[in-house]
Amino acid sequence: MIDRVALFRDDGPLARALGSAVGRAVAVPPVLLVLAGLLPLLAVVVIGGSDVSHPAAAAVLAWTVLTVGASSGRRGAEKIRWAQPPLVRATEYAALIWIAALEGPDAFPAAFALLAALTFRHYDLNYRLVHLGTTPAPWVSALAGGWDGRVVAGFVLLAAGALPAGFFIAAAVLGVAFVSEAAAAWLIHGRDPVALGPGDEDEEDEA
């Protein structure tokens, strides 16, 4: 049985390691751990904007990765587990946009391109499971790196002076990988109504 919340969180190796090492030892609901990483990030973005120094930004992003990553190690109450994926997604997108802002206006188109590729992945994670009952190939998920890997890589590119080119290259590589692997999966398996789970038909209609 696939854990849909865990799948949709799109955690990478670093987040999963933090979840195993820290999350299970911290008796805090996972949603609160995610918020503990997201809210300070948003506060610094709003207050400091693009004027934050790289060392300060590194500290903020490290805290964000630590707390949100630790949340992967706790299941949490079933009634609010659904909130984890959108909060994790908001954390990643906010972090990447802020990293682009720290570089300057020229990096925003590159950040938009990267977010477009990631949006396709997150859409694919949901609808491939709904309609085919499968998930992306392991090599695609390894290449994607998880939200945590992408945030860390984004800051490394910033610190190395490799933006916006780095974001454009990442967008191109990930976009081609995501779309080609997803297209191959749909061509091979086709749309399988049997894979639909309870309530998924309603979810698709609402979407």
C-alpha positions as CSV (number, residue, x, y, z in Angstrom):
1,M,0.0,0.0,0.0
2,I,1.4,3.4,-1.1
3,D,1.4,6.1,1.6
4,R,0.0,8.9,-0.5
5,V,0.9,11.6,2.0
6,A,4.5,10.5,2.0
7,L,4.6,10.2,-1.8
8,F,3.1,13.7,-2.3
9,R,5.5,15.3,0.2
10,D,8.3,14.4,-2.3
11,D,11.0,14.0,0.4
12,G,14.5,13.4,-0.7
13,P,17.3,11.4,1.1
14,L,18.3,14.2,3.3
15,A,14.7,14.8,4.6
16,R,14.2,11.1,5.1
17,A,17.4,10.9,7.1
18,L,16.4,13.8,9.2
19,G,13.1,12.2,9.8
20,S,14.7,9.0,11.0
21,A,17.4,10.7,13.1
22,V,15.5,13.7,14.6
23,G,11.8,13.4,13.8
24,R,11.1,10.3,15.7
25,A,12.8,11.7,18.8
26,V,10.8,14.9,18.8
27,A,7.3,14.6,20.2
28,V,5.8,17.4,18.0
29,P,3.1,16.9,15.4
30,P,4.5,16.9,11.9
31,V,2.3,19.7,10.7
32,L,3.7,21.9,13.5
33,L,7.2,20.9,12.5
34,V,6.6,22.0,8.9
35,L,5.1,25.3,10.1
36,A,8.1,25.8,12.3
37,G,10.2,25.7,9.2
38,L,7.9,27.6,6.8
39,L,6.8,30.5,9.0
40,P,10.3,31.8,9.9
41,L,11.2,31.4,6.2
42,L,8.3,33.5,5.2
43,A,9.0,36.1,7.9
44,V,12.6,36.6,6.8
45,V,11.4,36.8,3.1
46,V,8.9,39.5,4.0
47,I,11.1,41.5,6.3
48,G,14.5,41.0,4.7
49,G,13.6,40.4,1.1
50,S,16.6,40.3,-1.2
51,D,18.8,42.2,1.3
52,V,19.6,39.2,3.5
53,S,23.3,38.2,3.5
54,H,24.2,34.7,2.2
55,P,25.3,33.5,5.6
56,A,22.0,34.6,7.1
57,A,20.1,33.0,4.3
58,A,22.0,29.8,4.7
59,A,21.1,29.7,8.4
60,V,17.4,30.3,7.6
61,L,17.3,27.6,4.9
62,A,19.2,25.1,7.1
63,W,16.6,25.6,9.9
64,T,13.9,25.1,7.3
65,V,15.4,21.9,5.9
66,L,16.0,20.6,9.4
67,T,12.5,21.2,10.8
68,V,10.5,20.3,7.7
69,G,12.8,17.3,7.0
70,A,12.3,16.1,10.6
71,S,8.6,16.1,10.1
72,S,8.9,13.2,7.6
73,G,9.7,10.9,10.5
74,R,6.4,11.3,12.2
75,R,3.0,10.2,10.8
76,G,0.8,12.5,12.8
77,A,-3.0,12.6,13.2
78,E,-4.8,11.2,10.2
79,K,-7.3,14.1,10.2
80,I,-4.6,16.6,9.4
81,R,-2.1,14.5,7.5
82,W,-3.5,15.9,4.3
83,A,-2.0,19.3,5.2
84,Q,1.6,18.1,5.0
85,P,2.1,18.0,1.2
86,P,0.7,21.5,0.4
87,L,2.7,23.0,3.3
88,V,5.9,21.2,2.2
89,R,5.2,22.4,-1.3
90,A,4.8,26.0,-0.2
91,T,8.0,25.7,1.7
92,E,10.0,24.6,-1.3
93,Y,8.5,27.1,-3.7
94,A,9.0,30.0,-1.3
95,A,12.6,29.0,-0.7
96,L,13.4,28.7,-4.4
97,I,11.8,32.0,-5.3
98,W,13.6,33.7,-2.4
99,I,16.9,32.2,-3.6
100,A,16.2,33.7,-7.0
101,A,15.4,37.1,-5.3
102,L,18.7,37.0,-3.5
103,E,20.5,36.7,-6.8
104,G,18.5,39.5,-8.4
105,P,15.6,40.1,-10.9
106,D,17.5,38.3,-13.7
107,A,17.0,35.0,-11.9
108,F,13.2,35.2,-11.7
109,P,12.6,33.8,-15.2
110,A,14.9,30.9,-14.4
111,A,13.1,30.2,-11.1
112,F,9.7,30.3,-13.0
113,A,11.1,27.7,-15.4
114,L,12.2,25.5,-12.6
115,L,8.9,25.8,-10.8
116,A,7.1,24.9,-14.0
117,A,9.1,21.6,-14.2
118,L,8.4,20.9,-10.5
119,T,4.7,21.6,-10.9
120,F,4.6,19.0,-13.6
121,R,6.3,16.5,-11.3
122,H,3.9,17.1,-8.4
123,Y,0.9,16.9,-10.7
124,D,2.3,13.6,-12.1
125,L,2.8,12.2,-8.6
126,N,-0.9,12.6,-7.9
127,Y,-2.6,11.7,-11.2
128,R,-0.4,8.8,-12.2
129,L,-1.2,7.2,-8.9
130,V,-4.9,7.9,-9.4
131,H,-5.2,6.7,-12.9
132,L,-2.5,4.1,-13.3
133,G,-1.9,3.0,-9.7
134,T,1.8,3.6,-10.2
135,T,4.5,6.1,-9.3
136,P,7.4,7.6,-11.3
137,A,10.4,5.4,-11.9
138,P,13.0,5.3,-9.1
139,W,15.6,6.9,-11.3
140,V,13.4,9.9,-11.9
141,S,12.8,10.4,-8.2
142,A,16.5,10.0,-7.5
143,L,17.3,12.7,-10.2
144,A,14.6,15.0,-8.7
145,G,16.4,14.9,-5.3
146,G,13.4,15.7,-3.2
147,W,12.3,19.1,-2.1
148,D,15.1,19.2,0.4
149,G,17.8,18.4,-2.2
150,R,16.5,21.0,-4.6
151,V,16.5,23.7,-1.9
152,V,20.0,22.9,-0.8
153,A,21.2,22.7,-4.5
154,G,19.5,26.1,-5.1
155,F,21.4,27.8,-2.4
156,V,24.7,26.1,-3.5
157,L,24.1,27.5,-7.0
158,L,23.5,31.0,-5.4
159,A,26.6,30.9,-3.3
160,A,28.7,29.7,-6.3
161,G,27.5,32.5,-8.5
162,A,25.9,30.0,-10.8
163,L,22.4,31.6,-11.0
164,P,20.4,32.1,-13.1
165,A,22.1,29.6,-15.5
166,G,21.9,26.9,-12.9
167,F,18.2,27.1,-12.5
168,F,17.7,27.1,-16.3
169,I,19.8,24.0,-16.6
170,A,18.0,22.3,-13.8
171,A,14.7,23.2,-15.3
172,A,15.7,21.8,-18.7
173,V,17.2,18.6,-17.3
174,L,14.3,17.9,-14.8
175,G,11.6,19.0,-17.2
176,V,12.8,16.6,-20.0
177,A,13.2,13.8,-17.5
178,F,9.8,14.3,-15.9
179,V,7.9,14.7,-19.1
180,S,9.6,11.9,-21.1
181,E,9.3,9.3,-18.3
182,A,5.7,10.2,-17.6
183,A,4.8,10.1,-21.3
184,A,6.4,6.7,-21.6
185,A,4.5,5.4,-18.6
186,W,1.1,6.6,-20.1
187,L,1.9,5.1,-23.5
188,I,2.8,1.8,-22.0
189,H,0.0,1.4,-19.5
190,G,-2.7,3.7,-20.8
191,R,-5.5,5.1,-18.6
192,D,-6.6,2.4,-16.2
193,P,-9.9,3.1,-14.6
194,V,-9.5,0.1,-12.3
195,A,-6.7,2.0,-10.5
196,L,-9.1,4.6,-9.3
197,G,-9.5,4.6,-5.6
198,P,-12.5,5.5,-3.4
199,G,-13.3,9.2,-3.9
200,D,-10.8,9.7,-6.6
201,E,-13.5,10.3,-9.2
202,D,-14.8,13.2,-7.2
203,E,-11.3,14.6,-6.7
204,E,-10.8,14.5,-10.5
205,D,-14.1,16.3,-11.2
206,E,-13.3,19.0,-8.6
207,A,-9.9,19.5,-10.2
